[in-house]
């Protein structure tokens, strides 16, 4: 079976045996490379039989070629009955996990599958948001993320249409444009099935079409793209930022940002987030088409966010208002770096010897955990330092 998008671009290949079982599958990801699924490739995983994911520039039909990445719970691809646990999410290229989940949703929907459950480890916010792109959760919940982390949700397949609109533009549609990938940056709608999705790159409706913008502190900072409602590119609206010198932020600000990320993690993962973050420092500086850039040993936050914060602080006279702005900026920074830190934390946890992983999942081993009160103090100190730095 071959699947093409509305422009005729090949987006998926599914090969089955005469008996209907899956022999291999390939799915195109936003950077136009491919992820391959090798069914029942190994039993050397905590859950037994596993399918393997491969990464390659082009799909292969004979011997597997490319880079083996990781494994996930083996599925019966003729009767998909669950959302599989993935071994090492951090090893997947950007957009790879959601592309595979969308393929699973497409095949499950074609089979008329009942709502699917996820029962694997690490029911994280990152996985929850990934599932929202191709499924709809049931039942309706006042706090669906908390319900998901407790195993209280099932997921109805609701795959998205995936369109490769131009050489560097990928668009995902479900009744409306929901996701755009352009020059390596991903833009999201802020609302998904009633869930507020925080993203520095945001998709908004405008009088002249659909715009992809930078967004922080409740305001648009920069417009990047104008799209037609069908997802075709109308105009590129942004240019490269001018050169500027970076400037370090106080170490206490980074500590507060890390504490904010850790506070929103599943408890066993939080100490690993703090351990991974110890390798970085924080700075202001120019960032092209984004609000954060993570490199070797440093995290750079865009001068655009610094300027927006300074402008808001200058207009705020009450101490409480200034503190609220500082806290909002810490939350913005935590959202900008959270996925990277959680991915590194998961990789660190999975790098433990297999015998040590169950204890780490129960919070009984691994890096020392900080208390809720310690994290709160770190966040408060970061707010004070950031407000003082922003005012200066």
MIKOL-356280 format. One line per field, with one value per residue (C-alpha): residue number from 1; x, y, z. Coordinates in steps of 0.1 Angstrom, whole numbers, m for minus. Layout:
BEGIN
i NUM/...
X X/...
Y Y/...
Z Z/...
This chain:
BEGIN
i 1/2/3/4/5/6/7/8/9/10/11/12/13/14/15/16/17/18/19/20/21/22/23/24/25/26/27/28/29/30/31/32/33/34/35/36/37/38/39/40/41/42/43/44/45/46/47/48/49/50/51/52/53/54/55/56/57/58/59/60/61/62/63/64/65/66/67/68/69/70/71/72/73/74/75/76/77/78/79/80/81/82/83/84/85/86/87/88/89/90/91/92/93/94/95/96/97/98/99/100/101/102/103/104/105/106/107/108/109/110/111/112/113/114/115/116/117/118/119/120/121/122/123/124/125/126/127/128/129/130/131/132/133/134/135/136/137/138/139/140/141/142/143/144/145/146/147/148/149/150/151/152/153/154/155/156/157/158/159/160/161/162/163/164/165/166/167/168/169/170/171/172/173/174/175/176/177/178/179/180/181/182/183/184/185/186/187/188/189/190/191/192/193/194/195/196/197/198/199/200/201/202/203/204/205/206/207/208/209/210/211/212/213/214/215/216/217/218/219/220/221/222/223/224/225/226/227/228/229/230/231/232/233/234/235/236/237/238/239/240/241/242/243/244/245/246/247/248/249/250/251/252/253/254/255/256/257/258/259/260/261/262/263/264/265/266/267/268/269/270/271/272/273/274/275/276/277/278/279/280/281/282/283/284/285/286/287/288/289/290/291/292/293/294/295/296/297/298/299/300/301/302/303/304/305/306/307/308/309/310/311/312/313/314/315/316/317/318/319/320/321/322/323/324/325/326/327/328/329/330/331/332/333/334/335/336/337/338/339/340/341/342/343/344/345/346/347/348/349/350/351/352/353/354/355/356/357/358/359/360/361/362/363/364/365/366/367/368/369/370/371/372/373/374/375/376/377/378/379/380/381/382/383/384/385/386/387/388/389/390/391/392
X 0/12/m2/3/m7/m30/0/10/39/46/41/38/45/30/40/20/23/m3/m18/m21/6/29/63/76/63/79/65/79/87/87/124/115/136/119/112/109/91/106/80/90/127/138/128/155/133/116/82/94/88/94/92/123/124/149/159/169/170/148/128/142/124/149/176/171/193/198/202/185/171/151/123/86/62/53/18/m5/m7/m38/m57/m42/m53/m31/m7/27/55/86/121/141/121/151/167/139/144/121/86/93/73/42/45/45/16/m3/3/m9/m40/m47/m44/m64/m92/m93/m97/m125/m105/m120/m104/m68/m50/m14/m1/36/61/67/32/47/33/54/37/3/8/21/m10/m33/m20/m35/m60/m88/m89/m118/m135/m136/m117/m112/m75/m68/m30/m33/m58/m34/m5/m27/m38/m73/m77/m82/m76/m99/m79/m82/m54/m43/m39/m2/9/44/36/70/107/109/72/52/15/m7/m45/m76/m105/m80/m42/m30/8/34/71/92/130/133/109/75/44/13/m22/m25/m57/m61/m93/m97/m61/m39/m7/21/45/67/58/21/m5/m31/m60/m58/m79/m55/m50/m32/m1/29/43/66/45/55/42/7/18/30/67/74/55/72/48/15/m4/m35/m63/m55/m19/m2/25/15/44/75/74/106/143/175/181/209/242/245/267/253/251/250/220/224/229/199/176/187/181/146/139/151/130/99/105/111/80/59/75/65/82/107/119/124/158/171/159/179/209/208/204/236/256/241/242/217/223/205/213/201/181/168/131/128/130/156/187/203/239/269/268/246/210/204/171/162/167/132/119/143/130/94/100/118/90/64/84/89/51/44/46/33/57/32/27/65/68/40/58/90/72/55/89/104/74/81/117/107/84/111/137/114/112/150/156/129/144/179/165/147/179/198/173/172/210/209/216/183/183/184/156/127/141/146/110/99/121/143/175/192/201/190/155/149/119/89/98/134/121/97/126/146/117/112/149/149/119/137/169/151/130/162/181/152/148/185
Y 0/35/67/101/136/159/172/136/134/99/99/63/27/m4/m38/m69/m106/m127/m135/m98/m95/m64/m71/m35/1/34/69/102/128/166/169/146/116/84/62/25/m1/m36/m58/m83/m74/m85/m99/m80/m54/m52/m60/m88/m88/m54/m37/m17/18/27/61/65/91/68/37/3/m28/m55/m56/m30/0/32/37/16/40/22/m3/m2/m28/m51/m46/m70/m47/m65/m57/m27/m28/m4/25/9/19/34/25/56/86/110/90/98/127/157/148/111/100/118/106/70/76/91/60/39/60/58/20/16/39/18/m13/2/m1/7/34/25/27/35/14/18/37/75/88/122/156/152/119/133/163/139/118/148/152/119/108/123/114/99/105/143/154/186/177/153/153/142/115/103/101/80/57/71/79/60/74/73/74/108/109/142/149/154/177/184/218/230/221/234/235/207/213/191/195/183/206/234/239/225/221/236/228/253/254/230/250/237/259/247/258/269/248/211/194/219/216/247/239/263/270/299/293/297/293/321/329/364/384/376/339/318/332/314/337/339/344/350/369/370/389/384/391/384/371/344/330/337/307/303/283/252/252/266/293/329/349/347/375/373/380/369/388/413/401/409/399/373/381/356/355/349/313/316/322/289/271/285/275/240/238/248/221/195/205/195/161/127/125/97/118/151/143/132/165/184/162/168/206/208/207/241/278/305/336/362/366/366/336/331/324/311/321/296/278/250/243/227/238/267/277/310/329/353/390/394/379/401/432/422/416/448/468/451/457/494/498/479/500/476/451/423/430/430/397/382/392/376/344/344/348/319/298/308/298/265/258/266/242/216/191/191/185/158/140/141/129/100/91/92/70/45/45/29/m9/m28/m41/m6/9/m4/12/45/44/41/70/47/53/77/114/129/145/180/187/207/235/236/240/267/286/283/296/326/335/332/356/382/379/381/412/429/420/430/464/470
Z 0/m9/5/m11/1/m19/m39/m49/m26/m13/25/36/24/40/28/40/35/16/50/58/85/83/67/68/68/61/69/57/85/82/72/43/55/64/95/89/111/112/129/156/153/187/221/240/256/290/274/252/214/199/165/155/141/114/100/63/36/14/21/13/1/7/33/60/54/74/111/137/163/190/196/207/219/190/177/159/128/116/148/166/202/221/219/223/247/230/242/237/225/226/197/172/148/153/143/140/170/159/123/135/159/130/109/138/141/104/104/136/122/90/111/131/163/197/217/225/259/268/296/292/314/312/307/303/292/260/251/260/236/209/211/208/172/160/186/207/244/263/286/289/320/338/340/311/316/352/342/315/339/362/333/332/295/263/228/198/165/147/122/106/69/63/35/22/6/m5/m2/34/45/61/71/93/89/109/100/103/100/134/129/106/103/84/83/112/135/145/150/169/175/212/217/212/223/250/261/261/243/251/222/214/177/173/146/146/122/106/82/54/61/87/103/120/146/177/208/245/275/260/228/193/190/153/123/102/76/60/47/28/46/25/38/7/14/6/19/41/66/86/81/99/133/134/149/186/216/240/277/306/329/367/376/400/369/353/387/388/352/358/390/370/344/372/390/360/354/367/401/391/361/379/395/361/346/373/367/329/334/354/322/310/317/305/284/264/227/191/179/144/141/176/213/225/211/230/223/239/276/271/266/247/252/224/229/217/249/269/251/256/293/298/281/303/335/326/324/357/388/415/430/426/389/384/403/382/350/363/371/336/320/340/329/293/296/312/283/258/272/288/260/256/293/296/266/281/314/298/279/312/329/301/302/336/337/331/366/380/359/380/412/392/380/416/427/448/430/407/413/446/444/455/476/465/489/476/440/451/467/435/414/438/437/399/397/419/399/365/375/388/356/333/351/347
